[in-house]
């Protein structure tokens, strides 16, 4: 299955070959890779080089390494949480702004609401209903309701039946939670709960257009509040001299 590699970039080539075998379906979830010694012989490298490559594959979530008599390297099951972690890391490394994230969220979750209305089966609708019921019991606890609110959005993405959308929504859950908590008050909690319950009913009726419209309106309100809060914080950080510079032209025109 594998071919000898060039010593200068041996570890990277081993990773690439095993990745290709997994992606091409030549290796399946649960399959056990050959031993380090056997892989070293097949690739024409040392066991240390093979071990380095296996560490990279494990870090990427493509294999799991089990120790002991029945141990070894096994092809891992597909894991949405791993994908979510990767997306979350990319968002943070790229220094994407909260405004950008909120804008993208509206596009993504309008689609998840619409798809959920088309695809959700009875079990998925039941999970959504349980999610909003749990959140209703937390309406007096703003912080806990914020977490339950994001859990609802993740569950809705799951009901959409698209693993990429599910992973994406799951990825920004933790990134948005601090802002969602910060913007919470009694009115917001009530409006959020009402919106979520209406979305569940639209999904239950298989009203895809209605579910999309409800989600867009719901997230537009969040984005509006977020932008207002970010602007307030920017003004708080702005030096007084800068504020005077911004205000003076207006005063002079008067």
TORDRENDREN-417048 format. One record per atom (N, C-alpha, C): residue number from 0; atom name; z, x, y. Coordinates in Angstrom, 3 decimals, m for minus. Atoms other than C-alpha are relative to their C-alpha. Layout:
N
  zati  lumba        pz        px        py
   NUM     CA         Z         X         Y
...
# end
This chain:
254
  zati  lumba        pz        px        py
     0      N     0.000     0.823    m1.211
     0     CA     0.000     0.000     0.000
     0      C     0.000     0.858     1.262
     1      N    m0.131    m0.845    m1.181
     1     CA     0.861     2.829     2.401
     1      C    m0.757     1.310    m0.188
     2      N     0.741    m1.261     0.042
     2     CA    m0.982     6.047     3.295
     2      C     0.800     1.097     0.685
     3      N    m0.717    m1.107    m0.644
     3     CA     0.289     9.530     4.272
     3      C    m0.182    m0.032     1.517
     4      N     0.033     0.049    m1.466
     4     CA     1.073     9.970     7.977
     4      C    m0.012     1.406     0.573
     5      N    m0.004    m1.281    m0.699
     5     CA     0.699    12.750    10.543
     5      C     1.423     0.343     0.412
     6      N    m1.382    m0.403    m0.242
     6     CA     3.916    14.706    10.967
     6      C     0.421    m0.167     1.458
     7      N    m0.364     0.020    m1.418
     7     CA     3.788    14.734    14.782
     7      C     0.549    m1.355     0.439
     8      N    m0.470     1.338    m0.368
     8     CA     4.310    10.979    15.005
     8      C     0.301    m0.813    m1.262
     9      N    m0.205     0.578     1.327
     9     CA     5.402    10.253    11.454
     9      C     0.815    m1.284     0.022
    10      N    m0.884     1.163     0.010
    10     CA     8.255     7.832    12.126
    10      C    m0.697    m1.232     0.577
    11      N     0.702     1.120    m0.631
    11     CA     6.166     5.661    14.466
    11      C    m1.109    m0.552    m0.872
    12      N     1.082     0.458     0.878
    12     CA     3.272     5.519    12.007
    12      C     0.551    m0.775    m1.197
    13      N    m0.631     0.725     1.110
    13     CA     5.595     4.461     9.193
    13      C     0.371    m1.409     0.450
    14      N    m0.361     1.309    m0.560
    14     CA     6.929     1.652    11.385
    14      C    m1.240    m0.877     0.113
    15      N     1.232     0.778    m0.198
    15     CA     3.372     0.546    12.227
    15      C    m0.574    m0.501    m1.319
    16      N     0.573     0.406     1.287
    16     CA     2.221     0.500     8.603
    16      C     0.826    m1.103    m0.661
    17      N    m0.850     1.030     0.614
    17     CA     5.209    m1.498     7.380
    17      C    m0.094    m1.301     0.795
    18      N     0.183     1.194    m0.833
    18     CA     4.884    m3.884    10.339
    18      C    m1.281    m0.732    m0.379
    19      N     1.288     0.625     0.331
    19     CA     1.219    m4.495     9.531
    19      C     0.058    m0.691    m1.362
    20      N    m0.115     0.599     1.334
    20     CA     2.072    m5.162     5.881
    20      C     0.773    m1.318     0.051
    21      N    m0.792     1.232    m0.143
    21     CA     4.665    m7.764     6.923
    21      C    m0.822    m1.073     0.702
    22      N     0.765     0.981    m0.774
    22     CA     2.434    m9.444     9.519
    22      C    m1.218    m0.513    m0.767
    23      N     1.179     0.403     0.775
    23     CA    m0.520    m9.528     7.104
    23      C     0.374    m0.817    m1.233
    24      N    m0.436     0.775     1.154
    24     CA     1.581   m11.245     4.448
    24      C     0.002     0.779    m1.294
    25      N    m0.064    m0.822     1.209
    25     CA     1.442    m8.318     2.034
    25      C     1.450     0.172    m0.450
    26      N    m1.436    m0.003     0.286
    26     CA     5.231    m8.218     2.251
    26      C     0.573    m1.311     0.523
    27      N    m0.559     1.301    m0.368
    27     CA     7.217   m11.455     2.349
    27      C     1.513     0.091     0.189
    28      N    m1.448     0.050    m0.206
    28     CA    10.726   m12.424     3.422
    28      C     0.718     0.098    m1.340
    29      N    m0.760    m0.190     1.227
    29     CA    13.177   m11.230     0.783
    29      C    m0.520     1.117    m0.882
    30      N     0.548    m1.104     0.800
    30     CA    10.863    m8.566    m0.657
    30      C     0.802     1.278     0.255
    31      N    m0.728    m1.271    m0.120
    31     CA    12.620    m5.273    m1.343
    31      C    m1.006     1.131     0.146
    32      N     0.856    m1.164    m0.170
    32     CA    10.948    m2.158     0.009
    32      C     0.359     1.049    m1.055
    33      N    m0.300    m1.097     0.917
    33     CA    10.715     0.932    m2.158
    33      C     1.195     0.803     0.530
    34      N    m1.140    m0.821    m0.412
    34     CA    13.616     3.370    m2.063
    34      C    m0.450     1.025     1.038
    35      N     0.324    m1.027    m0.998
    35     CA    13.808     6.008     0.676
    35      C    m0.780     1.144    m0.648
    36      N     0.681    m1.104     0.688
    36     CA    12.766     8.655    m1.856
    36      C    m1.454    m0.356    m0.308
    37      N     1.354     0.436     0.347
    37     CA     9.750     6.654    m3.022
    37      C    m0.880    m0.132     1.243
    38      N     0.762     0.131    m1.246
    38     CA     8.686     5.844     0.541
    38      C    m0.340     1.376     0.566
    39      N     0.236    m1.354    m0.503
    39     CA     9.073     9.503     1.533
    39      C    m1.157     0.659    m0.747
    40      N     1.089    m0.571     0.798
    40     CA     6.780    10.536    m1.321
    40      C    m1.338    m0.645     0.360
    41      N     1.242     0.712    m0.288
    41     CA     4.219     7.852    m0.495
    41      C    m0.549     0.359     1.382
    42      N     0.434    m0.330    m1.360
    42     CA     4.137     8.695     3.221
    42      C    m0.185     1.509     0.200
    43      N     0.113    m1.446    m0.125
    43     CA     4.374    12.440     2.627
    43      C     0.900     0.573     1.074
    44      N    m0.952    m0.453    m1.025
    44     CA     7.438    12.904     4.844
    44      C     1.376     0.171    m0.638
    45      N    m1.368    m0.152     0.497
    45     CA    11.146    13.641     4.524
    45      C     0.708    m1.356    m0.025
    46      N    m0.791     1.238     0.059
    46     CA    13.738    10.981     3.689
    46      C     0.628    m0.308     1.358
    47      N    m0.581     0.213    m1.333
    47     CA    15.256    11.501     7.158
    47      C    m0.991    m0.749     0.891
    48      N     1.034     0.673    m0.799
    48     CA    11.956    10.451     8.757
    48      C    m0.129    m1.462    m0.414
    49      N     0.053     1.383     0.498
    49     CA    11.811     7.359     6.541
    49      C     1.201    m0.786     0.503
    50      N    m1.231     0.669    m0.439
    50     CA    15.417     6.538     7.438
    50      C    m0.092    m0.379     1.482
    51      N     0.176     0.295    m1.426
    51     CA    14.576     6.755    11.163
    51      C    m0.908    m1.213     0.193
    52      N     0.940     1.119    m0.106
    52     CA    11.648     4.363    10.683
    52      C     0.669    m1.311    m0.412
    53      N    m0.686     1.207     0.462
    53     CA    13.808     1.893     8.759
    53      C     1.000    m0.501     1.041
    54      N    m0.934     0.408    m1.068
    54     CA    16.376     1.914    11.575
    54      C    m0.740    m0.761     1.097
    55      N     0.803     0.671    m1.028
    55     CA    13.641     0.957    14.046
    55      C    m0.391    m1.400    m0.469
    56      N     0.400     1.299     0.550
    56     CA    12.404    m1.851    11.795
    56      C     1.181    m0.964    m0.061
    57      N    m1.199     0.844     0.043
    57     CA    15.954    m3.124    11.369
    57      C     0.362    m0.471     1.401
    58      N    m0.313     0.364    m1.385
    58     CA    16.532    m3.065    15.139
    58      C    m0.951    m1.077     0.513
    59      N     0.986     1.005    m0.416
    59     CA    13.367    m5.138    15.586
    59      C     0.156    m1.313    m0.767
    60      N    m0.242     1.223     0.752
    60     CA    14.667    m7.693    13.105
    60      C    m1.002    m0.256    m1.108
    61      N     1.021     0.182     1.031
    61     CA    11.862    m7.100    10.607
    61      C     0.539     0.244    m1.406
    62      N    m0.628    m0.229     1.303
    62     CA    14.054    m5.802     7.786
    62      C     1.510    m0.076     0.158
    63      N    m1.463    m0.107     0.016
    63     CA    17.712    m5.930     6.813
    63      C     0.356     1.021    m1.072
    64      N    m0.387    m1.060     0.926
    64     CA    19.397    m2.997     5.126
    64      C     1.334    m0.355    m0.624
    65      N    m1.202     0.358     0.747
    65     CA    21.953    m3.749     2.434
    65      C     0.494     1.227    m0.755
    66      N    m0.565    m1.169     0.688
    66     CA    24.309    m1.084     1.082
    66      C     0.586    m0.418    m1.343
    67      N    m0.599     0.286     1.304
    67     CA    25.729    m0.808    m2.415
    67      C    m0.990     0.168    m1.133
    68      N     0.810    m0.195     1.207
    68     CA    24.410    m0.749    m5.960
    68      C    m1.266    m0.842     0.013
    69      N     1.174     0.886    m0.050
    69     CA    22.055    m3.673    m5.330
    69      C    m0.641     0.023     1.384
    70      N     0.481    m0.076    m1.377
    70     CA    21.243    m2.521    m1.817
    70      C    m1.427     0.481     0.127
    71      N     1.351    m0.442    m0.311
    71     CA    18.086    m1.344    m0.134
    71      C    m0.470    m0.657     1.275
    72      N     0.593     0.611    m1.190
    72     CA    15.749    m2.439     2.641
    72      C    m0.816    m1.215    m0.427
    73      N     0.665     1.249     0.354
    73     CA    14.570    m6.058     2.467
    73      C    m0.693    m0.588     1.230
    74      N     0.698     0.669    m1.099
    74     CA    12.031    m7.931     4.582
    74      C     0.854    m1.179     0.454
    75      N    m0.892     1.025    m0.541
    75     CA    14.008   m10.228     6.884
    75      C    m0.704    m1.345     0.144
    76      N     0.509     1.339    m0.297
    76     CA    13.604   m13.967     7.313
    76      C    m0.325    m0.071     1.488
    77      N     0.304     0.217    m1.417
    77     CA    12.007   m15.099    10.571
    77      C     1.234    m0.586     0.680
    78      N    m1.228     0.398    m0.678
    78     CA    14.817   m15.558    13.090
    78      C    m0.288    m0.297     1.467
    79      N     0.276     0.415    m1.377
    79     CA    14.373   m17.552    16.303
    79      C     0.956     0.679     0.977
    80      N    m0.974    m0.635    m0.891
    80     CA    17.548   m16.020    17.747
    80      C    m0.430     1.407     0.383
    81      N     0.495    m1.351    m0.285
    81     CA    15.994   m12.551    17.476
    81      C    m1.078    m0.049     1.077
    82      N     1.062     0.161    m0.994
    82     CA    12.962   m13.740    19.422
    82      C     0.610    m0.325     1.358
    83      N    m0.667     0.384    m1.242
    83     CA    15.233   m15.323    22.016
    83      C     0.646     1.207     0.673
    84      N    m0.626    m1.207    m0.552
    84     CA    17.137   m12.049    22.442
    84      C    m1.041     0.901     0.656
    85      N     1.063    m0.850    m0.545
    85     CA    13.872   m10.176    23.013
    85      C    m0.510    m0.545     1.324
    86      N     0.476     0.617    m1.243
    86     CA    12.685   m12.659    25.642
    86      C     1.044     0.163     1.094
    87      N    m1.084    m0.139    m0.969
    87     CA    16.076   m12.576    27.354
    87      C     0.071     1.424     0.541
    88      N    m0.025    m1.406    m0.421
    88     CA    16.029    m8.765    27.428
    88      C    m1.149     0.296     0.955
    89      N     1.165    m0.227    m0.854
    89     CA    12.523    m8.749    28.919
    89      C     0.219    m0.589     1.392
    90      N    m0.246     0.659    m1.286
    90     CA    13.540   m11.215    31.653
    90      C     0.932     0.846     0.862
    91      N    m0.971    m0.788    m0.755
    91     CA    16.494    m9.033    32.642
    91      C    m0.556     1.366     0.402
    92      N     0.565    m1.310    m0.314
    92     CA    14.632    m5.715    32.461
    92      C    m1.044    m0.086     1.102
    93      N     1.045     0.183    m1.003
    93     CA    11.795    m7.073    34.595
    93      C     0.573    m0.441     1.346
    94      N    m0.671     0.430    m1.228
    94     CA    14.366    m8.149    37.214
    94      C    m0.605    m1.302     0.547
    95      N     0.548     1.276    m0.433
    95     CA    12.891   m11.638    37.292
    95      C     1.075    m0.784     0.745
    96      N    m0.965     0.708    m0.827
    96     CA    14.535   m13.840    39.909
    96      C     0.370    m1.339    m0.625
    97      N    m0.419     1.313     0.482
    97     CA    16.457   m17.030    39.247
    97      C    m0.998    m1.071     0.418
    98      N     0.999     0.970    m0.457
    98     CA    13.870   m18.911    41.299
    98      C    m1.209    m0.006    m0.927
    99      N     1.126    m0.093     0.930
    99     CA    11.084   m17.632    39.036
    99      C     0.356    m0.636    m1.338
   100      N    m0.451     0.534     1.283
   100     CA    13.106   m18.542    35.970
   100      C     0.074    m1.523     0.048
   101      N    m0.105     1.453    m0.143
   101     CA    13.810   m22.060    37.263
   101      C    m1.381    m0.645     0.045
   102      N     1.366     0.520    m0.093
   102     CA    10.125   m22.564    38.081
   102      C    m0.665    m0.018    m1.381
   103      N     0.574    m0.079     1.350
   103     CA     9.034   m21.399    34.622
   103      C     0.662    m1.013    m0.925
   104      N    m0.738     0.942     0.835
   104     CA    11.723   m23.558    33.056
   104      C    m0.584    m1.411     0.111
   105      N     0.566     1.332    m0.193
   105     CA    10.205   m26.698    34.564
   105      C    m1.298    m0.157    m0.790
   106      N     1.270     0.050     0.732
   106     CA     6.793   m25.875    33.092
   106      C     0.249    m0.089    m1.505
   107      N    m0.273    m0.053     1.440
   107     CA     8.209   m25.057    29.643
   107      C     0.643    m1.294    m0.491
   108      N    m0.766     1.131     0.525
   108     CA    10.631   m27.950    29.347
   108      C    m0.669    m1.352     0.226
   109      N     0.819     1.213    m0.089
   109     CA     8.206   m30.580    30.586
   109      C    m0.801    m0.141    m1.289
   110      N     0.759     0.001     1.259
   110     CA     6.164   m29.585    27.536
   110      C     0.893    m0.323    m1.190
   111      N    m0.878     0.270     1.145
   111     CA     9.161   m29.632    25.176
   111      C     0.367    m1.483    m0.066
   112      N    m0.348     1.424    m0.019
   112     CA    10.102   m33.155    26.289
   112      C    m1.164    m0.843    m0.526
   113      N     1.183     0.747     0.434
   113     CA     6.548   m34.414    25.786
   113      C    m0.242     0.172    m1.500
   114      N     0.226    m0.259     1.423
   114     CA     6.163   m32.746    22.385
   114      C     1.082    m0.634    m0.870
   115      N    m1.093     0.613     0.765
   115     CA     9.577   m33.968    21.237
   115      C    m0.253    m1.490    m0.190
   116      N     0.291     1.430     0.111
   116     CA     8.509   m37.549    21.975
   116      C    m1.090    m0.260    m1.041
   117      N     1.068     0.142     0.997
   117     CA     5.438   m37.012    19.797
   117      C     0.484     0.329    m1.414
   118      N    m0.268    m0.596     1.311
   118     CA     7.065   m35.064    16.962
   118      C     1.384    m0.249    m0.589
   119      N    m1.379     0.101     0.497
   119     CA    10.794   m35.759    16.697
   119      C     0.118    m1.067    m1.088
   120      N    m0.249     0.986     1.056
   120     CA    11.742   m37.416    13.417
   120      C     1.382    m0.613     0.213
   121      N    m1.276     0.708    m0.156
   121     CA    14.803   m39.604    12.877
   121      C     1.175     0.969     0.067
   122      N    m1.096    m0.978     0.011
   122     CA    17.016   m36.589    12.139
   122      C     0.091     0.726     1.337
   123      N     0.014    m0.699    m1.290
   123     CA    15.939   m34.818    15.348
   123      C     0.521    m0.903     1.109
   124      N    m0.488     0.953    m1.009
   124     CA    16.546   m37.940    17.448
   124      C     1.506    m0.175    m0.135
   125      N    m1.438     0.129     0.242
   125     CA    19.969   m38.272    15.835
   125      C     0.761     1.198     0.567
   126      N    m0.655    m1.200    m0.546
   126     CA    20.832   m34.662    16.777
   126      C     0.029    m0.041     1.524
   127      N     0.037     0.121    m1.461
   127     CA    19.745   m35.320    20.366
   127      C     1.046    m1.008     0.481
   128      N    m0.978     1.022    m0.372
   128     CA    21.866   m38.467    20.525
   128      C     1.423     0.539    m0.130
   129      N    m1.323    m0.605     0.188
   129     CA    24.866   m36.566    19.153
   129      C     0.300     1.000     1.114
   130      N    m0.171    m0.987    m1.061
   130     CA    24.300   m33.870    21.774
   130      C     0.431    m0.662     1.308
   131      N    m0.368     0.663    m1.263
   131     CA    24.437   m36.296    24.720
   131      C     1.345    m0.714    m0.129
   132      N    m1.306     0.637     0.216
   132     CA    27.406   m38.128    23.177
   132      C     1.118     1.026     0.167
   133      N    m0.988    m1.076    m0.149
   133     CA    29.299   m34.844    22.933
   133      C     0.170     0.359     1.475
   134      N    m0.059    m0.349    m1.422
   134     CA    28.419   m34.044    26.556
   134      C     0.727    m1.078     0.799
   135      N    m0.674     1.096    m0.721
   135     CA    29.608   m37.473    27.706
   135      C     1.515     0.142    m0.102
   136      N    m1.436    m0.195     0.177
   136     CA    33.040   m36.671    26.296
   136      C     0.554     1.162     0.801
   137      N    m0.425    m1.170    m0.779
   137     CA    33.125   m33.537    28.468
   137      C    m0.257    m0.170     1.494
   138      N     0.384     0.214    m1.396
   138     CA    32.189   m35.138    31.787
   138      C     1.109     0.336     0.991
   139      N    m1.100    m0.363    m0.890
   139     CA    35.629   m34.462    33.215
   139      C     0.249     1.494     0.067
   140      N    m0.162    m1.459     0.043
   140     CA    35.262   m30.745    32.461
   140      C    m1.335     0.646     0.378
   141      N     1.290    m0.473    m0.508
   141     CA    32.493   m29.310    34.619
   141      C    m0.566     1.190    m0.772
   142      N     0.489    m1.208     0.656
   142     CA    32.288   m25.923    32.893
   142      C    m0.473    m0.302    m1.425
   143      N     0.367     0.343     1.374
   143     CA    32.241   m27.341    29.364
   143      C    m1.235    m0.889    m0.028
   144      N     1.173     0.871    m0.057
   144     CA    29.720   m29.995    30.372
   144      C    m1.255     0.813     0.290
   145      N     1.152    m0.862    m0.290
   145     CA    27.450   m27.248    31.723
   145      C    m0.541     0.613    m1.285
   146      N     0.430    m0.587     1.272
   146     CA    27.375   m25.577    28.307
   146      C    m0.622    m1.058    m0.906
   147      N     0.544     1.084     0.822
   147     CA    26.827   m28.895    26.538
   147      C    m1.366    m0.433     0.519
   148      N     1.281     0.355    m0.616
   148     CA    24.011   m29.602    28.986
   148      C    m1.106     0.940    m0.463
   149      N     1.007    m0.958     0.456
   149     CA    22.178   m26.398    28.079
   149      C    m0.247    m0.130    m1.499
   150      N     0.174     0.226     1.439
   150     CA    22.797   m27.098    24.389
   150      C    m0.986    m1.143    m0.246
   151      N     0.933     1.124     0.124
   151     CA    20.938   m30.385    24.878
   151      C    m1.438     0.472     0.190
   152      N     1.358    m0.484    m0.267
   152     CA    17.921   m28.581    26.329
   152      C    m0.524     0.838    m1.169
   153      N     0.399    m0.793     1.168
   153     CA    17.879   m26.155    23.387
   153      C    m0.324    m0.925    m1.174
   154      N     0.227     0.953     1.095
   154     CA    18.140   m29.063    20.932
   154      C    m1.301    m0.770     0.202
   155      N     1.252     0.702    m0.296
   155     CA    15.278   m30.859    22.677
   155      C    m1.198     0.893    m0.327
   156      N     1.075    m0.942     0.323
   156     CA    13.128   m27.731    22.353
   156      C    m0.173     0.121    m1.509
   157      N     0.069    m0.023     1.471
   157     CA    13.984   m27.640    18.662
   157      C    m0.734    m1.233    m0.514
   158      N     0.640     1.249     0.415
   158     CA    12.882   m31.269    18.352
   158      C    m1.499     0.004     0.282
   159      N     1.426    m0.080    m0.335
   159     CA     9.521   m30.305    19.882
   159      C    m0.819     0.593    m1.138
   160      N     0.697    m0.523     1.167
   160     CA     8.683   m28.529    16.631
   160      C    m0.873     1.204     0.280
   161      N     0.762    m1.203    m0.338
   161     CA     7.425   m25.341    18.273
   161      C     0.991     1.150     0.144
   162      N    m0.986    m1.083     0.023
   162     CA     9.344   m22.152    17.476
   162      C    m0.051     0.877     1.249
   163      N     0.112    m0.825    m1.209
   163     CA     7.992   m20.296    20.528
   163      C     0.730    m0.670     1.160
   164      N    m0.697     0.731    m1.061
   164     CA     9.214   m23.003    22.910
   164      C     1.509     0.003    m0.246
   165      N    m1.424    m0.003     0.345
   165     CA    12.534   m23.192    21.063
   165      C     0.630     1.346     0.349
   166      N    m0.518    m1.341    m0.282
   166     CA    13.004   m19.416    21.328
   166      C     0.071     0.258     1.499
   167      N     0.038    m0.222    m1.450
   167     CA    12.045   m19.423    25.015
   167      C     1.161    m0.700     0.695
   168      N    m1.110     0.748    m0.617
   168     CA    14.535   m22.136    25.992
   168      C     1.335     0.616    m0.396
   169      N    m1.230    m0.636     0.477
   169     CA    17.213   m20.492    23.861
   169      C     0.244     1.324     0.722
   170      N    m0.108    m1.317    m0.643
   170     CA    16.476   m17.159    25.579
   170      C     0.633    m0.082     1.372
   171      N    m0.550     0.039    m1.363
   171     CA    17.280   m18.281    29.099
   171      C     1.257    m0.863     0.119
   172      N    m1.239     0.787    m0.032
   172     CA    20.271   m20.433    28.123
   172      C     1.131     0.777     0.670
   173      N    m1.113    m0.786    m0.528
   173     CA    22.805   m17.671    28.793
   173      C    m0.281     0.509     1.409
   174      N     0.346    m0.506    m1.327
   174     CA    20.898   m16.431    31.850
   174      C     0.226    m1.052     1.078
   175      N    m0.130     1.077    m0.985
   175     CA    21.040   m19.826    33.556
   175      C     1.410    m0.593     0.077
   176      N    m1.324     0.639     0.046
   176     CA    24.558   m20.862    32.536
   176      C     0.871     0.287     1.229
   177      N    m0.835    m0.249    m1.182
   177     CA    26.360   m19.067    35.420
   177      C    m0.425    m0.828     1.212
   178      N     0.487     0.786    m1.137
   178     CA    24.139   m20.803    37.995
   178      C     0.257    m1.483    m0.206
   179      N    m0.239     1.417     0.287
   179     CA    24.463   m24.167    36.271
   179      C     1.469    m0.339     0.222
   180      N    m1.436     0.219    m0.238
   180     CA    28.257   m23.830    36.308
   180      C     0.300    m0.008     1.497
   181      N    m0.256    m0.161    m1.433
   181     CA    28.202   m22.745    39.955
   181      C    m0.435    m1.231     0.793
   182      N     0.555     1.143    m0.728
   182     CA    26.165   m25.784    41.021
   182      C     0.602    m1.327    m0.450
   183      N    m0.566     1.213     0.581
   183     CA    28.317   m28.263    39.109
   183      C     0.987    m0.677     0.938
   184      N    m1.027     0.831    m0.626
   184     CA    30.224   m31.084    40.796
   184      C    m0.072    m1.371    m0.672
   185      N    m0.085     1.294     0.687
   185     CA    31.100   m34.644    39.827
   185      C    m1.320    m0.764     0.064
   186      N     1.268     0.726    m0.144
   186     CA    27.862   m36.122    41.196
   186      C    m1.083     0.611    m0.886
   187      N     1.009    m0.693     0.809
   187     CA    25.709   m33.494    39.484
   187      C     0.211    m0.290    m1.486
   188      N    m0.304     0.278     1.408
   188     CA    27.483   m34.045    36.154
   188      C    m0.475    m1.399    m0.380
   189      N     0.410     1.380     0.291
   189     CA    26.883   m37.805    36.333
   189      C    m1.522    m0.123    m0.054
   190      N     1.464     0.077    m0.036
   190     CA    23.218   m37.391    37.290
   190      C    m0.630     0.705    m1.203
   191      N     0.513    m0.750     1.152
   191     CA    22.658   m34.791    34.569
   191      C     0.160    m0.805    m1.282
   192      N    m0.257     0.793     1.199
   192     CA    24.256   m36.965    31.912
   192      C    m0.966    m1.180    m0.089
   193      N     0.909     1.154    m0.043
   193     CA    22.173   m39.967    32.992
   193      C    m1.426     0.428    m0.358
   194      N     1.357    m0.487     0.271
   194     CA    18.946   m37.925    32.929
   194      C    m0.176     0.331    m1.476
   195      N     0.098    m0.372     1.412
   195     CA    19.661   m36.562    29.455
   195      C    m0.057    m1.235    m0.898
   196      N    m0.001     1.213     0.818
   196     CA    20.424   m40.003    28.045
   196      C    m1.332    m0.741     0.119
   197      N     1.302     0.651    m0.189
   197     CA    17.206   m41.394    29.549
   197      C    m1.103     0.748    m0.749
   198      N     0.994    m0.796     0.731
   198     CA    15.197   m38.526    28.048
   198      C     0.086    m0.287    m1.497
   199      N    m0.169     0.310     1.429
   199     CA    16.671   m39.220    24.604
   199      C    m0.620    m1.357    m0.323
   200      N     0.571     1.328     0.239
   200     CA    15.693   m42.886    24.907
   200      C    m1.523     0.041     0.043
   201      N     1.461    m0.132    m0.071
   201     CA    12.154   m41.913    25.934
   201      C    m0.540     0.645    m1.277
   202      N     0.402    m0.650     1.252
   202     CA    11.919   m39.615    22.903
   202      C     0.097    m0.995    m1.152
   203      N    m0.189     0.988     1.064
   203     CA    13.277   m42.384    20.674
   203      C    m1.141    m1.026    m0.006
   204      N     1.096     0.978    m0.124
   204     CA    10.571   m44.770    22.001
   204      C    m1.371     0.641    m0.208
   205      N     1.243    m0.775     0.084
   205     CA     7.935   m42.029    21.559
   205      C    m0.829    m0.148     1.276
   206      N     0.640     0.085    m1.313
   206     CA     7.170   m42.335    25.274
   206      C    m0.151     1.422     0.542
   207      N     0.194    m1.404    m0.357
   207     CA     5.745   m38.839    25.782
   207      C    m0.135     0.197     1.507
   208      N     0.193    m0.128    m1.449
   208     CA     4.637   m39.369    29.382
   208      C     1.312    m0.242     0.744
   209      N    m1.282     0.291    m0.632
   209     CA     7.972   m40.911    30.301
   209      C     0.990     1.141    m0.164
   210      N    m0.910    m1.122     0.254
   210     CA     9.910   m38.057    28.689
   210      C    m0.341     1.179     0.896
   211      N     0.435    m1.097    m0.871
   211     CA     7.833   m35.494    30.600
   211      C     0.414    m0.257     1.445
   212      N    m0.313     0.320    m1.395
   212     CA     8.293   m37.275    33.940
   212      C     1.498     0.077     0.268
   213      N    m1.455    m0.066    m0.156
   213     CA    12.041   m37.618    33.425
   213      C     0.482     1.448     0.048
   214      N    m0.405    m1.403     0.027
   214     CA    12.359   m33.918    32.596
   214      C    m0.406     0.710     1.284
   215      N     0.468    m0.644    m1.237
   215     CA    10.280   m32.815    35.592
   215      C     0.905    m0.383     1.168
   216      N    m0.874     0.456    m1.085
   216     CA    12.396   m34.938    37.949
   216      C     1.394     0.619    m0.126
   217      N    m1.329    m0.570     0.265
   217     CA    15.617   m33.698    36.344
   217      C     0.062     1.470     0.412
   218      N    m0.012    m1.430    m0.305
   218     CA    14.693   m30.020    36.671
   218      C    m0.386     0.287     1.445
   219      N     0.329    m0.174    m1.417
   219     CA    13.216   m30.452    40.154
   219      C     1.275    m0.079     0.835
   220      N    m1.280     0.114    m0.704
   220     CA    16.678   m31.527    41.297
   220      C     0.807     1.283    m0.158
   221      N    m0.720    m1.251     0.232
   221     CA    18.224   m28.447    39.679
   221      C    m0.602     1.135     0.821
   222      N     0.665    m1.081    m0.732
   222     CA    15.629   m26.134    41.234
   222      C     0.269    m0.107     1.503
   223      N    m0.281     0.215    m1.423
   223     CA    16.199   m27.669    44.679
   223      C     1.407     0.476     0.346
   224      N    m1.381    m0.422    m0.250
   224     CA    19.964   m27.135    44.440
   224      C     0.156     1.509    m0.141
   225      N    m0.074    m1.447     0.208
   225     CA    19.479   m23.601    43.131
   225      C    m0.557     0.754     1.199
   226      N     0.603    m0.681    m1.151
   226     CA    17.159   m22.582    45.973
   226      C     0.894    m0.100     1.230
   227      N    m0.902     0.180    m1.142
   227     CA    19.574   m24.016    48.523
   227      C     1.190     0.948    m0.104
   228      N    m1.151    m0.874     0.183
   228     CA    22.498   m22.082    47.030
   228      C    m0.388     1.465     0.188
   229      N     0.454    m1.381    m0.159
   229     CA    20.497   m18.833    46.880
   229      C    m0.234     0.332     1.471
   230      N     0.220    m0.211    m1.431
   230     CA    19.516   m19.259    50.526
   230      C     1.330     0.150     0.733
   231      N    m1.325    m0.097    m0.622
   231     CA    23.151   m19.829    51.499
   231      C     0.621     1.368    m0.261
   232      N    m0.567    m1.304     0.344
   232     CA    24.190   m16.666    49.674
   232      C    m0.702     1.124     0.751
   233      N     0.750    m1.019    m0.728
   233     CA    21.429   m14.654    51.324
   233      C     0.455     0.049     1.454
   234      N    m0.462     0.064    m1.385
   234     CA    22.589   m15.837    54.746
   234      C     1.400     0.584     0.137
   235      N    m1.357    m0.554    m0.028
   235     CA    26.175   m14.903    53.874
   235      C    m0.029     1.523    m0.023
   236      N     0.095    m1.457     0.108
   236     CA    25.067   m11.346    53.017
   236      C    m0.678     0.635     1.208
   237      N     0.788    m0.542    m1.095
   237     CA    22.842   m10.967    56.092
   237      C     0.902     0.473     1.144
   238      N    m0.816    m0.501    m1.113
   238     CA    24.390    m8.760    58.849
   238      C    m0.151    m0.878     1.235
   239      N     0.014     0.825    m1.208
   239     CA    25.273   m10.507    62.116
   239      C    m1.142     0.383     0.925
   240      N     1.082    m0.451    m0.883
   240     CA    22.762    m8.371    64.041
   240      C    m1.333    m0.592    m0.427
   241      N     1.243     0.586     0.497
   241     CA    19.978    m9.658    61.797
   241      C    m0.070    m1.480     0.324
   242      N    m0.031     1.418    m0.337
   242     CA    21.089   m13.227    62.352
   242      C    m0.344    m0.204     1.468
   243      N     0.292     0.114    m1.428
   243     CA    21.004   m12.680    66.110
   243      C    m1.481     0.217     0.271
   244      N     1.412    m0.295    m0.179
   244     CA    17.534   m11.218    65.820
   244      C    m0.851    m1.205    m0.389
   245      N     0.746     1.173     0.445
   245     CA    16.398   m14.325    63.950
   245      C     0.176    m1.176     0.954
   246      N    m0.310     1.148    m0.847
   246     CA    18.072   m16.757    66.334
   246      C    m0.525     0.171     1.420
   247      N     0.306    m0.248    m1.402
   247     CA    17.263   m15.095    69.701
   247      C    m1.353    m0.551     0.450
   248      N     1.287     0.521    m0.477
   248     CA    13.531   m15.969    69.885
   248      C     0.026    m1.499     0.229
   249      N    m0.100     1.447    m0.153
   249     CA    14.376   m19.640    69.416
   249      C     0.734    m0.351     1.276
   250      N    m0.776     0.258    m1.205
   250     CA    16.979   m19.512    72.173
   250      C    m0.807     0.319     1.246
   251      N     0.778    m0.398    m1.170
   251     CA    14.621   m17.693    74.531
   251      C    m1.088    m1.012     0.317
   252      N     1.057     0.984    m0.243
   252     CA    11.906   m20.310    74.039
   252      C     0.551    m1.230     0.693
   253      N    m0.620     1.142    m0.674
   253     CA    14.376   m22.935    75.180
   253      C     0.185     0.298     1.490
# end
